[in-house]
Amino acid sequence: QVQLVESGGGLVQPGGSLRLSCVAAGLTFSISTLNWYRQAPGNQREFLAGIGSINNSHVVDSVKGRFTISRDDAKKTVYLQMNNLKPEDTALYYCQALRGSGEYWGQGTQVTVSS
């Protein structure tokens, strides 16, 4: 059974930083594509960044320059480094793993940016 567990969220002031982690179990992690999404109240889930098995990564323009995605296959972990956080970054952040026809989601970690 595949499990994804996110952590690292919390309350941070505008301009601050957080690093989110997502640990996978039950998955051939090294050949999986890993993505980060977020969903704010009343909004649709929004794709933020993805990283492939050969470390090819993509970050959407809206957060490019502030957010960075990386992976550590030995730890079966994908990270989202978030810098210069803004109140509009407040959301529930999810990781997603894609492997073959399988699509797996974590439960999310809350990020709140407020002074």
N, C-alpha and C positions, 0 to 999 in steps of 0.2 A: 504494500500500500504506500502510495506516494504521499509525503507530508512536506509542506513548506511552512516554515515558521519565521515570520518577520519580527524584528526587534529594532530598537534604537530611536523610536519616536519619542515625542514629549513636547513640553512647552518651551519655546525659545523666543527670545526677543528679536524684533526685526534687525536684520544684519548679521544674525548669528548663523551657526552651522550645526548640522546634524549629519551623522552617518548611519544610514539604515543598513541592516543586514538581513539576509534571508538564507536560512539554512535548510538544505534539502535532505530528505531521507527517502530510501526506497526508489531511487531514480538513478539512471546512468547519467550522472551529472555532467561528465566531461563532454558529452556529445549532445547536450541539450542547449537549446536557445533559451535565454533568460531575459525577462522583461520586467520593467517597473511601470506601474500605473498608479493613478490616484483618482479619488472621487470625493468631491466636496458636496455638502448637502444641497440637494436640488439639482445637481449636475450629473451628467453622464460620466462614466468611467473614462479617464483620459490616459492615453499612452504617453509615457515620458521618455523612456530609454530602453534599448535592448542591446544584448551582446551575444554573439554567436560562439560556436565551439572553437573557432580559430581566433578568438578575441577581437573579431570585427564588431565594432560598436556603432551605435547611432543614438543621438540625443535630439529631441525635437527642438525646433528653433526657439520656442517660447521659454525654455529653461537652459538653452545652450550657453556655456560660459559660466553658469552657476552650478549645474548638476553634472556629475560624472559617474558613469557606471563602470564597475570592474568586477572581476570574478576571481575566486581562488578555488580551483578544482580540487586541490588536496583537502580543503576544508568543506567542500561542497557548499560554498557560500557565494552569494552575489551581493554586491554592495551598491548603495547609491549615496554618494557624497553630495551633500547639498550645502552650498555656501550662499552668503548674502540673502538669507531667507526673507521673504516678504509676507505680509498678512494674507495675500491671495494664494500663498502656498499651503495654507491651512486645508487639510484634507486627510482622508484615510488612505494610506499608501499600501499598495499590494504588490507582491511579486507573482510572476507567472512563469511557469516552465513549460516548454514545448519539446516533446520528444516523439518523433514519428507522428502518429495520429492522436497522441495524448496531449491534453491540455490540463494543467494543474495550477491551482491558485492557493495562496495562503489566506489567512484570516484578516490580515491587514494590521498596520500599526498607525496610530493616530499621531499626526503632526499638527501642532497648533503654534502659530506665529503671532505673538501679541505682546504688547508692552504693558 
